[in-house]
Amino acid sequence: MAANLTLLSLLIFVSIIWEGVWKGIALWKAGKNNQLTWFIVIFIFNTLGILPIIYLKFFQKK
């Protein structure tokens, strides 16, 4: 039981770091490009980095 709890804690910690990095990059780019709608959506929703990656790949201004 303790091993499962430790593994779960590690998985949660890694996912928080993963989300934080992608969210930070996407928020920085959306703010810099004056894309308020994307900034708000990325800020509100936690999607384990999927939404920020989609924004960075397809919707940010070049």
N, C-alpha and C positions, 0 to 999 in steps of 0.2 A: 504494500500500500504506500509506503513512504517513497519507494522508487517511482511509482506512478505520479505522485504529487510533485516530486522533483522534476520529472520529465515534463509535466504539465506547466510548471512554473517556468522552466526554460523555454518552452514553446511560446508561452505568453510573452515573456521578455523579448525574445527574438522578433516576434510579430509586432510588438510595440516599436522596437528600433526600426524595423523594415518600413512600417507605416510612417513613422516620423521622418525618416530620410526622404522618402518619395513625396510626402505631403509638403515638407519644407521646400524642396526644389520646385514643385509645381506652384505653390503659393508665391514664391519669390518671382517666378516667371510671369504668372498671371497678374500680379501686382505691378511689376515692371512694365508690362504690356497694356496696362489699363483695361484688363478684362475682368470687370467687377463681378459679373455673373459667375464665371468660372471660379474666381477667388472664393465667393460665398459658398458655392456648391462643394468645392474641395474642402473648405474649412469645416463645413457642417457634417458631411458624411464620412464615416470611417469604412473603407472598403479594402483594407489590407494592401493599399498601394495600387489597386487596379485602376481606379478613377484618375489618380494623378499620372499614372503611366499613359493612359489613353489620352489625357490632355497634352502631355509632353510630346507624344508621338504624332498626334493628328490635328490638334486644335490651337497650339500656341502660334503666335505671329512669328514669322520668320525674320 
